Amino acid sequence: MRTSQTFSISFFIRKKKKQPELALLYARVTVNSKSLEISLKRTLPVNRWNQSAGKIIGNSAESY
């Protein structure tokens, strides 16, 4: 019997309401079409986030 399982991780940000120039970093883990969102408890500037690549731009200390 052959089984088909899927797994993926994607990263995204959500802007803060009181500070729209900052955002919180989240990870979405999906297994077999069931997803779970996890806050990574990291804050980053919105203008440094690359939406299409799903990562922060740059190689400074704040990028790690």
N, CA, C and O atoms as CSV, one atom per row, in Angstrom:
chain,resi,resn,atom,element,x,y,z
A,1,MET,N,N,0.846,-1.172,0.000
A,1,MET,CA,C,0.000,0.000,0.000
A,1,MET,C,C,0.896,1.241,0.000
A,1,MET,O,O,1.825,1.335,0.802
A,2,ARG,N,N,0.626,2.167,-0.873
A,2,ARG,CA,C,1.390,3.400,-0.999
A,2,ARG,C,C,0.607,4.542,-0.366
A,2,ARG,O,O,-0.591,4.697,-0.601
A,3,THR,N,N,1.308,5.345,0.446
A,3,THR,CA,C,0.660,6.501,1.055
A,3,THR,C,C,1.257,7.773,0.484
A,3,THR,O,O,2.422,7.805,0.088
A,4,SER,N,N,0.460,8.800,0.447
A,4,SER,CA,C,0.901,10.093,-0.055
A,4,SER,C,C,0.776,11.111,1.072
A,4,SER,O,O,-0.324,11.407,1.538
A,5,GLN,N,N,1.928,11.647,1.506
A,5,GLN,CA,C,1.921,12.628,2.571
A,5,GLN,C,C,2.596,13.900,2.079
A,5,GLN,O,O,3.519,13.849,1.267
A,6,THR,N,N,2.134,15.030,2.572
A,6,THR,CA,C,2.720,16.309,2.189
A,6,THR,C,C,3.171,17.055,3.431
A,6,THR,O,O,2.621,16.874,4.517
A,7,PHE,N,N,4.184,17.897,3.253
A,7,PHE,CA,C,4.742,18.685,4.348
A,7,PHE,C,C,5.303,19.976,3.771
A,7,PHE,O,O,6.004,19.953,2.759
A,8,SER,N,N,4.998,21.101,4.411
A,8,SER,CA,C,5.582,22.368,3.970
A,8,SER,C,C,5.664,23.341,5.144
A,8,SER,O,O,4.884,23.270,6.094
A,9,ILE,N,N,6.629,24.248,5.049
A,9,ILE,CA,C,6.792,25.324,6.022
A,9,ILE,C,C,6.899,26.620,5.251
A,9,ILE,O,O,7.685,26.714,4.308
A,10,SER,N,N,6.131,27.612,5.629
A,10,SER,CA,C,6.232,28.933,5.007
A,10,SER,C,C,6.298,29.985,6.109
A,10,SER,O,O,5.753,29.799,7.197
A,11,PHE,N,N,6.970,31.084,5.813
A,11,PHE,CA,C,7.137,32.176,6.763
A,11,PHE,C,C,6.386,33.398,6.258
A,11,PHE,O,O,6.361,33.666,5.056
A,12,PHE,N,N,5.773,34.140,7.182
A,12,PHE,CA,C,5.052,35.346,6.809
A,12,PHE,C,C,5.068,36.307,7.981
A,12,PHE,O,O,5.422,35.931,9.098
A,13,ILE,N,N,4.683,37.553,7.725
A,13,ILE,CA,C,4.676,38.569,8.774
A,13,ILE,C,C,3.266,39.123,8.954
A,13,ILE,O,O,2.427,39.057,8.055
A,14,ARG,N,N,3.036,39.666,10.136
A,14,ARG,CA,C,1.803,40.399,10.421
A,14,ARG,C,C,2.199,41.718,11.058
A,14,ARG,O,O,2.942,41.750,12.038
A,15,LYS,N,N,1.693,42.806,10.490
A,15,LYS,CA,C,2.023,44.135,11.009
A,15,LYS,C,C,1.405,44.347,12.383
A,15,LYS,O,O,0.314,43.860,12.679
A,16,LYS,N,N,2.134,45.086,13.214
A,16,LYS,CA,C,1.612,45.460,14.523
A,16,LYS,C,C,0.604,46.591,14.341
A,16,LYS,O,O,0.794,47.451,13.480
A,17,LYS,N,N,-0.444,46.605,15.123
A,17,LYS,CA,C,-1.475,47.634,14.997
A,17,LYS,C,C,-0.979,48.994,15.470
A,17,LYS,O,O,-1.255,50.010,14.833
A,18,LYS,N,N,-0.254,49.020,16.577
A,18,LYS,CA,C,0.197,50.294,17.134
A,18,LYS,C,C,1.504,50.786,16.525
A,18,LYS,O,O,1.831,51.968,16.639
A,19,GLN,N,N,2.250,49.900,15.884
A,19,GLN,CA,C,3.505,50.267,15.216
A,19,GLN,C,C,3.502,49.644,13.823
A,19,GLN,O,O,4.078,48.571,13.640
A,20,PRO,N,N,2.873,50.281,12.836
A,20,PRO,CA,C,2.742,49.659,11.516
A,20,PRO,C,C,4.065,49.490,10.756
A,20,PRO,O,O,4.105,48.785,9.748
A,21,GLU,N,N,5.147,50.127,11.226
A,21,GLU,CA,C,6.444,49.952,10.557
A,21,GLU,C,C,7.153,48.679,11.032
A,21,GLU,O,O,8.171,48.292,10.459
A,22,LEU,N,N,6.623,48.023,12.077
A,22,LEU,CA,C,7.186,46.779,12.589
A,22,LEU,C,C,6.201,45.640,12.378
A,22,LEU,O,O,4.992,45.855,12.290
A,23,ALA,N,N,6.739,44.417,12.297
A,23,ALA,CA,C,5.887,43.252,12.089
A,23,ALA,C,C,6.397,42.080,12.915
A,23,ALA,O,O,7.576,42.012,13.264
A,24,LEU,N,N,5.493,41.163,13.220
A,24,LEU,CA,C,5.833,39.932,13.924
A,24,LEU,C,C,6.025,38.818,12.902
A,24,LEU,O,O,5.296,38.749,11.912
A,25,LEU,N,N,6.997,37.950,13.138
A,25,LEU,CA,C,7.305,36.860,12.225
A,25,LEU,C,C,6.572,35.589,12.655
A,25,LEU,O,O,6.594,35.223,13.830
A,26,TYR,N,N,5.925,34.919,11.703
A,26,TYR,CA,C,5.183,33.693,11.938
A,26,TYR,C,C,5.659,32.608,10.984
A,26,TYR,O,O,6.180,32.894,9.906
A,27,ALA,N,N,5.471,31.360,11.396
A,27,ALA,CA,C,5.720,30.208,10.534
A,27,ALA,C,C,4.423,29.425,10.410
A,27,ALA,O,O,3.702,29.250,11.392
A,28,ARG,N,N,4.130,28.960,9.219
A,28,ARG,CA,C,2.950,28.123,8.987
A,28,ARG,C,C,3.454,26.737,8.574
A,28,ARG,O,O,4.129,26.591,7.555
A,29,VAL,N,N,3.119,25.733,9.371
A,29,VAL,CA,C,3.505,24.353,9.096
A,29,VAL,C,C,2.264,23.622,8.603
A,29,VAL,O,O,1.220,23.636,9.256
A,30,THR,N,N,2.390,22.984,7.442
A,30,THR,CA,C,1.262,22.266,6.852
A,30,THR,C,C,1.655,20.806,6.645
A,30,THR,O,O,2.672,20.508,6.017
A,31,VAL,N,N,0.843,19.910,7.176
A,31,VAL,CA,C,1.039,18.471,7.009
A,31,VAL,C,C,-0.279,17.875,6.562
A,31,VAL,O,O,-1.284,17.974,7.265
A,32,ASN,N,N,-0.275,17.258,5.394
A,32,ASN,CA,C,-1.479,16.623,4.845
A,32,ASN,C,C,-2.688,17.556,4.863
A,32,ASN,O,O,-3.767,17.169,5.312
A,33,SER,N,N,-2.511,18.759,4.384
A,33,SER,CA,C,-3.549,19.785,4.245
A,33,SER,C,C,-4.075,20.332,5.566
A,33,SER,O,O,-5.077,21.046,5.567
A,34,LYS,N,N,-3.441,20.025,6.679
A,34,LYS,CA,C,-3.800,20.602,7.968
A,34,LYS,C,C,-2.683,21.554,8.361
A,34,LYS,O,O,-1.514,21.170,8.392
A,35,SER,N,N,-3.045,22.804,8.664
A,35,SER,CA,C,-2.016,23.797,8.936
A,35,SER,C,C,-2.088,24.311,10.363
A,35,SER,O,O,-3.130,24.264,11.017
A,36,LEU,N,N,-0.945,24.805,10.821
A,36,LEU,CA,C,-0.803,25.372,12.147
A,36,LEU,C,C,0.111,26.575,12.040
A,36,LEU,O,O,1.179,26.492,11.433
A,37,GLU,N,N,-0.295,27.693,12.622
A,37,GLU,CA,C,0.522,28.913,12.608
A,37,GLU,C,C,1.186,29.085,13.962
A,37,GLU,O,O,0.549,28.944,15.006
A,38,ILE,N,N,2.493,29.396,13.928
A,38,ILE,CA,C,3.290,29.527,15.143
A,38,ILE,C,C,3.976,30.881,15.130
A,38,ILE,O,O,4.615,31.241,14.141
A,39,SER,N,N,3.854,31.634,16.211
A,39,SER,CA,C,4.578,32.886,16.337
A,39,SER,C,C,6.021,32.570,16.714
A,39,SER,O,O,6.268,31.792,17.635
A,40,LEU,N,N,6.977,33.174,16.000
A,40,LEU,CA,C,8.384,32.956,16.293
A,40,LEU,C,C,8.922,33.981,17.273
A,40,LEU,O,O,10.106,33.963,17.608
A,41,LYS,N,N,8.054,34.881,17.737
A,41,LYS,CA,C,8.392,35.898,18.739
A,41,LYS,C,C,9.580,36.757,18.309
A,41,LYS,O,O,10.442,37.096,19.120
A,42,ARG,N,N,9.612,37.101,17.034
A,42,ARG,CA,C,10.628,37.994,16.482
A,42,ARG,C,C,9.938,39.192,15.856
A,42,ARG,O,O,8.918,39.044,15.183
A,43,THR,N,N,10.488,40.372,16.072
A,43,THR,CA,C,9.975,41.601,15.478
A,43,THR,C,C,10.978,42.087,14.452
A,43,THR,O,O,12.185,42.062,14.694
A,44,LEU,N,N,10.481,42.530,13.303
A,44,LEU,CA,C,11.366,43.011,12.256
A,44,LEU,C,C,10.718,44.166,11.514
A,44,LEU,O,O,9.493,44.290,11.511
A,45,PRO,N,N,11.542,45.032,10.871
A,45,PRO,CA,C,10.979,46.146,10.102
A,45,PRO,C,C,10.266,45.626,8.845
A,45,PRO,O,O,10.765,44.737,8.155
A,46,VAL,N,N,9.119,46.185,8.574
A,46,VAL,CA,C,8.315,45.748,7.422
A,46,VAL,C,C,9.056,45.973,6.105
A,46,VAL,O,O,8.945,45.155,5.193
A,47,ASN,N,N,9.804,47.059,5.993
A,47,ASN,CA,C,10.460,47.375,4.722
A,47,ASN,C,C,11.635,46.454,4.416
A,47,ASN,O,O,12.172,46.518,3.310
A,48,ARG,N,N,12.055,45.607,5.340
A,48,ARG,CA,C,13.156,44.671,5.094
A,48,ARG,C,C,12.666,43.263,4.765
A,48,ARG,O,O,13.485,42.362,4.585
A,49,TRP,N,N,11.354,43.051,4.682
A,49,TRP,CA,C,10.782,41.737,4.417
A,49,TRP,C,C,10.557,41.547,2.924
A,49,TRP,O,O,9.923,42.382,2.279
A,50,ASN,N,N,11.074,40.448,2.369
A,50,ASN,CA,C,10.878,40.095,0.967
A,50,ASN,C,C,9.696,39.128,0.902
A,50,ASN,O,O,9.831,37.951,1.235
A,51,GLN,N,N,8.552,39.624,0.476
A,51,GLN,CA,C,7.311,38.847,0.481
A,51,GLN,C,C,7.386,37.625,-0.430
A,51,GLN,O,O,6.949,36.543,-0.035
A,52,SER,N,N,7.922,37.770,-1.624
A,52,SER,CA,C,7.935,36.656,-2.571
A,52,SER,C,C,8.891,35.545,-2.140
A,52,SER,O,O,8.619,34.370,-2.388
A,53,ALA,N,N,10.012,35.901,-1.494
A,53,ALA,CA,C,10.969,34.891,-1.051
A,53,ALA,C,C,10.648,34.375,0.350
A,53,ALA,O,O,11.125,33.308,0.737
A,54,GLY,N,N,9.850,35.113,1.110
A,54,GLY,CA,C,9.501,34.701,2.455
A,54,GLY,C,C,10.662,34.784,3.426
A,54,GLY,O,O,10.814,33.934,4.303
A,55,LYS,N,N,11.489,35.825,3.260
A,55,LYS,CA,C,12.634,35.999,4.153
A,55,LYS,C,C,13.001,37.465,4.267
A,55,LYS,O,O,12.534,38.299,3.492
A,56,ILE,N,N,13.852,37.770,5.254
A,56,ILE,CA,C,14.295,39.137,5.474
A,56,ILE,C,C,15.453,39.460,4.538
A,56,ILE,O,O,16.258,38.588,4.209
A,57,ILE,N,N,15.530,40.715,4.111
A,57,ILE,CA,C,16.564,41.161,3.195
A,57,ILE,C,C,17.776,41.642,4.008
A,57,ILE,O,O,17.622,42.348,5.004
A,58,GLY,N,N,18.959,41.259,3.579
A,58,GLY,CA,C,20.176,41.762,4.199
A,58,GLY,C,C,20.957,40.711,4.952
A,58,GLY,O,O,20.518,39.572,5.114
A,59,ASN,N,N,22.142,41.127,5.413
A,59,ASN,CA,C,22.987,40.215,6.172
A,59,ASN,C,C,23.532,40.877,7.432
A,59,ASN,O,O,24.598,40.505,7.922
A,60,SER,N,N,22.810,41.846,7.951
A,60,SER,CA,C,23.218,42.516,9.183
A,60,SER,C,C,22.825,41.652,10.390
A,60,SER,O,O,22.191,40.608,10.239
A,61,ALA,N,N,23.205,42.099,11.570
A,61,ALA,CA,C,22.913,41.353,12.795
A,61,ALA,C,C,21.410,41.212,13.031
A,61,ALA,O,O,20.971,40.198,13.573
A,62,GLU,N,N,20.615,42.201,12.638
A,62,GLU,CA,C,19.169,42.112,12.838
A,62,GLU,C,C,18.517,41.125,11.863
A,62,GLU,O,O,17.360,40.751,12.058
A,63,SER,N,N,19.218,40.706,10.840
A,63,SER,CA,C,18.675,39.747,9.870
A,63,SER,C,C,18.770,38.315,10.357
A,63,SER,O,O,18.232,37.412,9.717
A,64,TYR,N,N,19.438,38.089,11.468
A,64,TYR,CA,C,19.624,36.716,11.951
A,64,TYR,C,C,18.701,36.385,13.045
A,64,TYR,O,O,18.730,35.267,13.561
